[in-house]
Amino acid sequence: MKKTTKLRLVGGVVLLFNLWLIGRYNLEGIPILLLTFGFAAGYEYLVVRPASRTTEKSE
């Protein structure tokens, strides 16, 4: 399994946890946006994207 795939699976688990937090604490508005789309975009941009670049360079 590729490194980026593993990183995306970890990100998916964190997103599921965030969704559980949203339901558990009845969050609304901006916190939902930050916990879902903000996390997903940030994680993809800051973690997965650099990892995929290093994988491309090593091949």
GIQUINOR-V281358 format. One line per field, one symbol per residue. ss: DSSP state (H for helix, E for strand, - for the rest). phi: phi as a letter, one per 30 degrees, with the letter a starting at -180 (. if undefined). psi: psi as a letter, one per 20 degrees, with the letter a starting at -180 (. if undefined). A space follows every 10 residues. Layout:
# GIQUINOR-V281358
ss: ???
phi: ???
psi: ???
This chain:
# GIQUINOR-V281358
ss: --HHHHHHHH HHHHHHHHHH HHHH-----H HHHHHHHHHH HHHHHHHHHH HHHHHHHH-
phi: .ddddddddd dddddddddd ddddchdbid eddddcdddd dddddccddd ddddddddd
psi: pqghgghhgg hhghgggghg gghgjlqqch hgghhfhggg ggggghgggh hhghgghi.
